[in-house]
Amino acid sequence: MKLATYRDGSRDGQLVVVSRDLASAHYAAGIATRLQAVLDDWNFLAPQLQDLYETLNGGKARHAVAFEPQRCMAPLPRAYQWADGSAYVNHVELVRKARGAEMPESFRTDPLMYQGGSDDLLGPTEAIVCGSEDWGLDFEAEVAVVTGDVPMGATPEAALESVRLLMLANDVSLRQLIPAELAKGFGFLQSKPATAFSPVAVTPDELGEAWQGGRVHLTLQTAWNERTVGLCEAGPEMTFHFGQLIAHLARTRRVRAGSIVGSGTVSNKDWTRGYSCIAEKRAIETIESGSASTPFLRVGDTVRIEMKGRDGQSLFGAIEQSVEAAAPAP
């Protein structure tokens, strides 16, 4: 099934069920008003939502309305946890190579992961607010999952069973702030502003055979100022599948329902497939010519991130954001 959250003036929005073709929607108020409530009681509430989903797809839902992505908040507008991995080792290797650093061999066996802010997650059409163009504003196109409860010490196989929903993410980075923050030894904070998510979150069965081994075997499409810059395959080169990422997070503590885990920037060794973040493009330029020429995002730029199924239809809807200057401080 496919689920979204509409704005209703509250912080957590109103849960809606969305048709498979993203054409229609139906409020889920008779079952649950918030997505977090569904995740907390998944075995009881998800089957009821599935019944509504099937009715909606069959054209028999009495109160169906046209689906409006511009009304969407993030599927989980605020989450108990947002942890982002770096599952595509090719991305890490490229960025390090561009600055003359070797990648430790342990990066191939032990995932990189950081814990981001989850109190204010962005909807698919909300602006990327730019405090300063000097901060090196960058998009990062990713796949993400929403989990159920995961016990401490769960195996990757068991952790994979906790995946409830999948969605797309734009994990924005401020590249010029990152080096100084990492040099402190405490990781990202100011250099990772609010993350945006796709209009719709979907259950794994909606992907069919494309969901294999904890990976999404489909193409992630990224456009910058209406020009396609990335057609990256999300499946084959994902070094750590989502079960491994979730198990990494749960190694020393329980993970609660409603946690979001990201894949990190989707990246391919074949450079002709383009890029899912500007930093990778700049790394390739540096490796090839000794310097980077592609600028970071500027005010007025647009970013579009989308993934289509093997039938050519959009699976999650599109993240479509523009960059806006921050309002002056009061």
N, C-alpha and C positions, 0 to 999 in steps of 0.2 A: 504494500500500500504506500501511498504518498501523503505526507502530512506537511502542513504549513501553519504559520502563526500570523494572524492579521492584527494590525494595530487597532486598539480599542480605547486608547487613552490611559491604559494601565502599563506597568513596567513589564508584565509578562504576556500581554496580548491574549488573543482568543484563538484556540485551536480549530483548524479546519481540515477536512479531508479533501484531497485534490484528486481529480480523475487521472487516469493513466496518461492521457494525451495532454494534460495540463490545461484543458479547455474549461472545465467546470469545477466547482467546489461546493462543499456543504458544511455548515457549522456543525461541530461535534458536541455542542453544549449538552445534549441529552445524555452523553456518555462521559465526557470530560471537558473542562474548559481550558486546561493548560497542558502542554506537552509533558512537563515534568511530572505531573500527576499520573500520566500514562506510564512513564518509565518507572515510577515507584510501584506501580501495581500492574505490570506488563501482562502477566498471564491471565488476568481477569479482564482488563480493559482492551488490550490489543485485539482479541477476537471480535469484540463488539465493533471496533473501528473497522476491522476487516470486512465485516458484514455490510457496514455502511459504504465502504469503498466499492464493494462488488455491486451494490445497488446503484451507486452513482455511475459506475462504468456501464451498467446495463441500461442507463437512461431512465430509471424508475424512481430516482430520489425525488421526493415531492417538493423539497425546498432548495433545489440546486440553483446556484447562481454562477455567472461567468467568473472564472478565476482571474484575479488581478494581482500580478506579481508586485506591482508598485505599492500595494497595501501591505506587503509582507515585512515583518520584522525578521530577525534571524529565527530559524525554527525553535531554538532555545535562546531567547533574548538575553538571558543571564544564566550561567551554568555553574554547577558546583566546582567544575574544574575544566581547564583548557590546557592540555599538554601537547606540545608539538614536537614530533620527532624529526629526524633527518634521514629518512629511509632510503633515499636515492644517493648512494655513496658517490656516484659519478659527479653529482653537484658539489659535494664537499671536496672531492679530489681536484676538480677544475678550479674552484675558488682558491684553494691552497696553492696549487701549482702556479697560478697567476701572480702570487706574491712570493714565490720562490720557496715555499714550505712543503716538506714532504708530509704525506698523510700517514699517520700511525696505522700500522696493520690492525690494531685492535678495533679501529673504526669499522672494520668489515665484520666483526663478530659481536660488538657491544654497541647498541644504538646510542646515538646522540639524542638528547631530548631536553627541552626547557619547559618551564611552567609559565604560561602567560596569564594576562589578566582576563577574567571571565565574567566580570561584573557588568560589562557594557559591551555586548557583542552587536555588530551592525547587521542591518538588513541588506538585501541584495542591491538596493538602489540608493542607499544612504551614501553621502559624500565621504571621500577621504579628505579629512581636514589637515591642511598643511600649515604647520606653525612657521616653517621657514624652508625655502627651496634649498638652502645651504645644508639641510640635514640629510640630503640624499634619499629622497622618497622613492620607494621601490614596491612594486606588487610582487606577490608570490602565489602562484596558482597551485592549489593542493587539493587532495581528497581527504576527507575526515570521516570518522565514525563516532557514533554516540553509543555509550555502553550501558548495560545493566550493571548490577552489583558484581564485583569481581573479588574473590577472597585473596588475602595476602599469600604470595607464593604460588599463584596459579601458573600452571604450565602454559606455553603458547597455544596448545591445542584447546585447553579449557578456556583460556582467555578469549579465543576467537569465537567461542560459543556465546560470549556475552555481547557481541555486536548486535545492536538493535536497529540502528539506522545508519545510513550513509548520506553524505552531502559534500558540496564543494566549499572551498574556503579561499579567501584572499587574505593571506597573513602578511599584512603590510610591514615593511621594515624601513628604518631610518639608517641607511648604510653608513653615513658619516658619523653617527653617534655610537655605532657598535664597537669600534676598536677601543675607545676610552673606557666603555663600560666593561668589556671583557678583560681589560687590563687590570681592573679592580679585583678580579677573581670571584665575583659574585654573580656573573651572568647578565642576561638581558633585563632591562626594566624600561627606561625611557625610550630606548631604541625600538621597542615593539608596541606601537599604538594599537587601537582597537582593530580586531579582526572582523571581516565580513563573511557571511555565509549565503549559500544559494537559497532561493525562495522556498525550495521543497527539500525535505529529508525523506529518504525512501528506505523501505525494508530490503534486505539483501536479495530476497527472491525476485524483486523487480528487475534485477540485473541479469537474471537467467545464467547462462553459461559464462557470461563475462565476469561473474564473481567466482573466482577459483583460487583456492589456497590462501585466502585472506588478502587477495589482490584484485583490483578492478582492471580487467583487461580491455580497456577502451582508450580512445584518444581524448586527451584534455586539450581543448582549444582555447587559446589566449589571443586577444586582439588588443592592440594599443593604438589609440586614436583611429579606430576603425580599420586598422591594418593588421592582418593576421601575422603574429610573430612566433606563435608556438602551436605545433600539432604533435604534442609529445605523448608517447605511449605510456600509460600509467602502470601497466602490469609487469612486463617481463624484466625490467631493470630495477624493480623495487626490491632492494637488498633484504630488508626486513619487512615481513608481512604484518598485517595489523594485529594478529595474535601475538607476535613477538613484541611489538611495540607496547601493547596493553600489559603483557607479562612483565616487561621491563618496568613499567610504571607501578605495577603491583608487587614488585619483588619484596618490599619491606613494609607494605601497608595495604589496607583494603582500598579498593576503588569503588566509589558509590555510583549508583544509577544516575545518569545524567551527566557523566563525565564525557568530555569531547577529546578525542585523540587525533592529531593531524599527521599526515604522511611526510610533511616537509615538501619542499619544492620538487615537483615532478621533473625529472631530468633524464635525457637519453645520450648515449655515447655518440650517436649519429647527429652531428651538429646541424645537418640539413633539416632536421625536424624542428629547428627553432629552439625557443627558450621559454621558460615559465617564470623567469624573473630577470630583471635588467642586470643584476650583478653577474649572472652567468654569462650573458652576452658580453659584458665588459671584460670578464675573465678570458673568454675566448679571444677577444680582440687583443688583449695584452699578451697572451701566449703566442698569437700569430704575428703580431707586429711590434710588440714591446710597449704599447700604450693603449688605453681605452678611449674611444671617441663617442660612444653612445651616452647621451645625458640621462640623468634620472628623471623622474616625473616632475612636471611643472604644473602650476595652477592652470586649470582649463583642460588638462589632458583627460582622456577617458580610458577605462579598462573594462574589458568584457571577458568573462571566463565561463565556459560552457562545456558540457560533455553530452554527446549523443549516443544513443544505443545503436545496436547493429541494424535496427530498422530505420535509422536516420532521424528519429525523433528525440527531442531534448529530454533527458532523464530527470534533471534536477531544476530545470529552468536556468536562467543565466544570471550571474553576478554582473551588474552594469553600474559602474561607479564613475563619478567625475571627481577631479581634484579641486577643492575649494580652499581659499585662504582662510586661516583662522580669524575669527573676529577679534578686534583689539581687546586687550585685557581691560576690565573695568577699573 
